[in-house]
């Protein structure tokens, strides 16, 4: 999901998220490992290879995340994520962002709603934009979860996305796929993603 949740990797645990994003504009190949070394701070460092329109490039992402309050069963939780996304070879730090995710649990976690509010500082324009998103996760069974979300930034059309998450190995290997579009942009803005997440406790 693009909409962030009020959760982090467990203490002394790591995860690797990897996915392919494809649209008419090109294809992106992402890999972002994240670890929690302290108990309440998750650090992620990764990047992507982007191809399209006869050009290729590399993007690096550095993100930190902490929780103000973990999500309670049938309750709520909140946190803060912040970081930067930079085009390699472009010189210095790229775009900078900060987001406050708030999550709400219903039906013993069978339905979880995520809300995001944040800021994005765009390097090229030297302007700061507000960002927002709302996402929903609905558990279909013990292994499968349906996701739906909408998100965007100030001054731009919203994105909408539907997806499915499936535990190939419970609590260890998760597969996911999504389909999305940008409101008002027609078929040219459609996109799909395919990915997986690996969870490990090798730090223990």
Secondary structure, DSSP 8 states (H G I E B T S, - for coil): --S--S----TTEEEEEEEEEEETTEEEEEEEEEEESSSS-EEEEEEEEEEETTEEEEEEEEEEEEEEE---TTSEEEEEEEEEEEETTS-S--EEEEEEEEEEEEGGGTEEEEEEEEEEEETTTTEEEEEEEEEEEEE-SSSEEEEEEEEEETTS--EEEEEEEEEEETTTEEEEEEEEEETTSGGGG-EEEEEEEEEE-TT-
